[in-house]
Amino acid sequence: MLTWVKSLLIYNHITTAQDGSIMMDMTLDCHRTCASDAYKTSDIAEKTDILDGTQTEILVEGIPDGVDEEILEMLFSSRKLKTCSVVAVDFDGVERNAVIKFENHEDVKTIMNSRPITIKKKEISVNIFTPKTLCTIIVRGPKDIMKAENEETFEMYFENPKRSGGGEVVDICFQSKQSVFYITFKDEKVAKTVVDKGNHSLFRKQIKVELMKPNRSSRETMALTVSGRDEDFKHIDSISVKTVKVYGISSLSNRESVHLYFESNKQSGDDIERYKVDEYDDDIIYIRCKDESVATSLIENKHIIDGHELNVSLYSSPPPMYPNRLLVKGLNARITFSILDLYLEAKVGLTLVPGTLIYHAEKEDTIMVTVNGDLDISLVEEACESKPLEGSLLRFLPVPISKCVLVSNLSDAMTEDWIALYFANTKRSNGGFVEKVKMIQTMNACVVHFAVVGDVNNVLSKEHVLDGRKLEVKIYFQCIRRAEKDTEQGQFKQPAPFTVKANIQKIKFLRRNSFHKMAVEKQLATLYATIHWPLENAGEDVELFCTLSENIEDCATLAKDWTARAKACFEDFMNTLAVEYVVVDTNILRSVVEKLSEISIANPESVAILIHRDENKIYIVGIQLHVSWLTSSVERIVKDIKYFIENDPSWTKVTISHCRPMEIQMLLESRFPSQMQDKFPEVKVRINTNKNEIDIEGKHFSVNKAMIEMSKIKDAFVRNLCEIPQATSF
């Protein structure tokens, strides 16, 4: 069995003679190499310039900012390059490279003979592209078995097709820093079979197997993408890792307990330099240690706080970012898509792509949006710093490339394990290694977290049927807790109708006054609200309904505070109306009402008089200025009529009939006749119990006073009767 192999590397030096022919100088270099190092050297081997008459693809690197697929296609099919026929451009905006496919081999030959090629006054690297093989896996497991002395056992296991699904191993290497084995198979299919099989165990302990995927970049210092926790293994031989990433913070009742826990931990203690909360996910914090050994010890142990186990892993570098997506924090309800678009265009010349604004699922002040062209986040931050928009200082952040998908329309039988197995199976789902699955029971959906960014696009390119159901799969952004097509319009929720208490006299005034009624209805209509007035004498409850719909621009933003704005608009209008009243004695109410018809009102739309005979009140309702004037006029009429009656010497007699026996009895018990005789000597009161009548005789003014006193006694009796508790039956 082989534990080390010799790698033959061919360095090709091509020069172009004056006659256009290609001259090649080939040098052989032999040396021993570890599997992880093989990926570095394999880059050079695949950066070949040998034309064999079959190649139709080239690898373009060092592409300057501002150049995209369209520009590359125009460049390589231009007259300058003899109008080569471009079939497809596979552009990587993060690595700034592209694989360009031509219609035939002659086009590739033309391009190679036209080097050097420049764009935007910068020379770009152009080489023949040869796809790299994926023959190497990474094996990790418990630290007590991940040792160099077990190398032979691991090799035997992965050479056994029955046990591991493996085959011929051409290289195996142990990396002590990461405590992992790199195992290279002769056949790429064998490596994929081993990964797909899963559930590997050695020494009666579980081990994890992941496929190492090199970038297509030909740079010798390229990053490796691993079908596992890629943040831990992007740079295998990079600087020491001192930072750990801690998941699961949101499940804790007190976030400060995390600081206390790790600061009192024996493995870390005083060796922690600082804490940092993740800008995109509240569930994550980063802990920077003073030494790599401290970080390593933290990931080797379990960490349980308040009964919740935290997931701790190494963190070596930030994730790659989208070149044209922007995360914006600190918005308020007044900032709409249109306003933000104008703001960014004015500050940095960026415009937003319509229909791409997505609100955070939980934070109303956070959105994600796509811009036209590539972002320079430092320019955006500098231009917008200390420059508020609608009273808010905004924060702008790049968006990490998503490694998650939202899967919906799941059957009730679905479990996390079932879903993870399906999406980890490349043959069935086009997926890859699944880090975790988080179920969303209320939606019959889940979020699948892949280890590799590329697996997301692979999964989205295929239709998925699981347990007899066609699944809906969308790219999911952890930074906003939403899926891609869950746009601003998709967030719209129709606000529920609500009730507002209003003064019943004002309601009666508006019901009779079409001018002011239409005014308030028009104001509410501008806020997408309609009003349902209560029926006559039905009470003071006014109901407001929302007329917003998904067809209205910024409907989601408007819906968020619609209730508050509609209520404020209605109440502000009602506050422009005033209500006053004048109490009128029963005996003069008729005379006062007759006199009111003589009042001349200059603007009858602004004020109204409402007479309530049962309350002995006259209400004046309308615009404050007109109400004050009309109230004064009514008070003068009442005063004049009362003065006339009080000074009228005429004798009168009033008979009050249809009294209830209880009222007669109550007046007798309270000695009403003698009380009136004491207060008004000239008044005589007689109660006829047979007819249930009361006769009051005397001067006009005194008779009126006696009748008022009688009303007060009757009201007090009714109130006392209502306060008597109901008898309890046994």
Secondary structure, 3 states (H helix, E strand, C coil): CCCCEEEEEEEEEEEECCCCCEEEEEEEEEEEECHHHHHHHHHHHHCCCCCCCCCCEEEEECCCCCCCHHHHHHHHCCHHHCCCCEEEEEEECCCCEEEEEECCHHHHHHHHHCCCEEECCEEEEEEECCCCCCCEEEEECCCCCCCHHHHHHHHHHHHCHHHHCCCCEEEEEEECCCCEEEEEECCHHHHHHHHHHCCEEECCEEEEEEEEEECCCCCCCCCEEECCCHHHHCCCCCCCCCEEEEECHHHCCCCHHHHHHHHCCCCCHHHEEEEEECCCCCCEEEEEECCHHHHHHHHHCCEEECCEEEEEEEECCCCCEEEEEEEEECCCCCCCHHHHHHHHHHHHCCCECCCCCEECCCCCCEEEEEECCCCCHHHHHHHHCCCCECCECCEEEEEECCCEEEEECCCCCCCHHHHHHHHHCHHHHCCCCEEEEEEEHHHCEEEEEECCCHHHHHHHCCCEEECCEEEEEEEEECCCCEECCCCCHHHCCCCCCEEEECCHHHHHHHHHCHHHHHHHHHHHHCCCEEEECCCCCCCCEEEEEECCCCCCCCHHHHHHCHHHHHHHHHHHHHHCEEEEEEECCHHHHHHHHHHHCCCCCCCCCCEEEEEEHHHCEEEEEEEHHHHHHHHHHHHHHHHHHHHHHHCCCCEEEEEECCCCHHHHHHHHHCCHHHHHHHHCCCCEEEEECCCCEEEEEEEHHHHHHHHHHHHHHHHHHHHHHHHCCCCCCC
